[in-house]
């Protein structure tokens, strides 16, 4: 579903993404991890066609993003790291606008809006203007906007920001359901527990390069200790955390 080939993005002398080759299959629930500034959001913007690569190719569902961006975007549901809404629209109007962009039939659109607004606990707020929404409610409305047209690919950048524990649990369940029904779910997150819980395969990027990919068991074998939870694995592989010797242990 996603095929990245030798993907590189440079800004002057700075390389944000370097020679990234990655394939994510249909129905896969894939976690994309990395420290701040590692290149995660740049990679997502390249996948979405929001940035042009310096070199390399992006292919979505067999469509090259460089030549068929409009067609490729029609199969994607996208949630950015900073939820953007049209503030003078109500939640319902915003979702109807998104449904219209994707050419949804009105009855189907209304049914999906009812379903996801109920599941995400925002049905009572649909007819409020989105400018009145809290950050968590904005996150819910952009998630619903990504879900309602039943995309072949979900691309999610930090899905749990602002969500309460109940809503976070619902969103995780929805991701798993989409994956089980054949939708590819590509999740970039700093919430390592989320990736550990639901992702079948994980890629770790650091300094613009993909440094590890595989199941949790695959990643564990790449560490010196060969064990630990995903947090331990992540910290070892990225080398971003150096455990100082305890004074008491001297």
N, C-alpha and C positions, 0 to 999 in steps of 0.2 A: 504493500500500500504506500509506504514511504521509501524512496530510494534516493540517497544522497551519494554523489560520486565526486570524490576529490574536491569537496566544497571548501572554498576559501573566501574570506571577507577581510579586506584590509582598509584601514582608515589612515592614509598617509603611511607613516612608518610603523604604525601599530597594527598587528594582526589579531583580529578578534576571534576568527575561526580559521583553523589551519588544516587543510587537506583532510577534511572530514568525510569518511566513507561509512555509510550506515544504511542498513535495510531493516524495516519494521513490517512484519507481515500482517495480513488481514486477520482481524479478531484478536490481535495481540494487545495486551495491556502493558505498555512500556514506560518505565520510569527513566527520566533524564535528570541526572544530578550533577552538581558542581558547586564550588565555592562562589561567592560574589565575584563578578567580573570574569567568570570562567569562559563565557561565550554562550550560555544557555539561551538567553533571550534573543541574541543575534541569530542563533541557529533557527529559532522558531520564526523570526521575521523573514529569514531566507526561505524556510519551508512555506510560509504563507505568501511569498512573493511580494512582501512589503519592502524588502531590500533586494538589490541586484547583487549577485555574487561577483567577486573580483575574478574568480575562475571556478570551474566545476559546474555540476548540474544538480537540479532538484526535479524529481519525478514523483507525482502523486497519482495513484491509481492508473498508472500507465500514461499519464499526461505530463509533458515537460512544462514546468512552470515558466520557462523563458518564452515559450511560444504559445502556450494554451492556458494562461493564468486564469482567465475568466471561467473557463470550463472546469479547471482544477478546483477553484475555490468553491464551486457549487456543491462539491461533495464533502466540504469541511465545515465542522462546527468549531468556532474559535473563541477562547476566553483569554484575553490579554492579562498581563500582570497588574495592570491598573484599569479596573472596570470603567468603561466609558458608556454613558447613556445620554440621550437627548433630553435635557432636563425639563423642557416645557411639555414633554409628552407624559402621559400617565404610563404606569407599568404595562397596562393592557395595550395601549396604543403603540408602545415601543415593541412589544412582542408581535403585534399585528404587522407593524412595519417590517420587522425582520422576516416574518412568514411570507409577506408579499415579495420581498427581495428574492426569496427562494422559490417563488411561484407556487406556494401551497394553496390547495383548494380550501375555501373558506370554512367549510364544515370540519375538515380535518384539522385545520389550524386552531379553531376554537376548542376542539376536543383535546388537542395537545397542550394548549395553554391552560385549560382546566386541570389536566392531569399533573403537569409539572408545578403549577402554582400551588396546588394542594400538597404535593409531595414535599415541596420546599418550604411549606409553611408561610406562604405570602399571599394566599387568596384574598385575605381581607384588605390587602394593600394595593391591589392591582389598579384601582381607580384613583389612587393618589398620584400626583406628579412625582416623577423620579427625583426632582430636586429636593424633595422632602425625605428621601430615603437615607437611612444610615448606610455606612460603608458595607456592613454585612448584607443589608437588603439589596444594595446595588450589585453585590457579588451574586446574589441569588438570581436577580433578573437577567444578568448576562449569562449565567449558567443555563437558565431556562431558554434564553435565546439561542444558545448553542445546541440545545437538545431537541427543540420542537420540530425541526425539519428532518429528524432521523438521519443524521449524516453518516457517510461511510467512514469518516475519519474525524475524531475529536482531538483537537490540539489545545491543551490547557496549560497556561503558565501561572503557577501558584494558585491552585483551586480553592484552598481553604482559608485564604486571608479574610478575616472578619467574621467567619462563620462560628456559631456556637456549636458545642459538641453534638447536639442532636442533629443539626443541619449537616455537619461534617459527616456523620455516620450515614445519613441519607444519600449524600453526594457520592460517597464511596460505594454504596450499594448500586447506585445508578451507573457508575463507571463499570462495575463488574457485569451488570445486566447488559449494557451496550456491548461489551467485549464478548459475552456469551452468545449474543445475537449476531456476531460477525463484524461489528464496528471496531476499527482500530482506535485505541485510546493512547495518545502520546501525552504524558504528564511530566512537566518540569516542576520541580518542587524542592524547597529546603526542608520540608517535613519528612525526614527520613523514615519515620514510623509509617507514614502513608505508603511510601514506596515499598517498604518491607512487607506490609500487610497485603497489598493488592496486586503488585506488579509481578508478572511472570519472568520478566527480563529487565535488566537495568543497565544503562550506559552512564559512565562517569566521564565528564569533560573537565579539563583543567588547563588554564592558559591557552584556551582555544583548540586543544587537541583531545581527541577521545583516548583516554588512557586505560580504560577497562570496559568490558561489556560481557554480559552473561547473566545467569541466574545467581541468586545469592550464594549458592554452593560454589559456582564457578569463580565468583569474586573472592570468596573466602580462601580458595586455593592459591590466589595470587598474593595473599598477605604473608608476612613472615611468621605470624603466630598460627595461621591456618584456622582461626576461630573467631568468636565474638559476634555481636549483633551488627546490623548494617552501619550503625554509627561508628563502631570500631573499625570496620572494614573501610568505610569512607575516609576516615581520618588517616589511616595508614596509607591508603593508595594516593591520596592527594598530598600528603605530607604537610598539611596546613596547620597541624597541631603538634607541638612538641611537649611531651609530658616532662615537666621539670622534676628533678630529684627532690623528694620531700626532705625538709630540714630535720624532721623528726626521725626520718629513716636513716640518717647518717650515723 
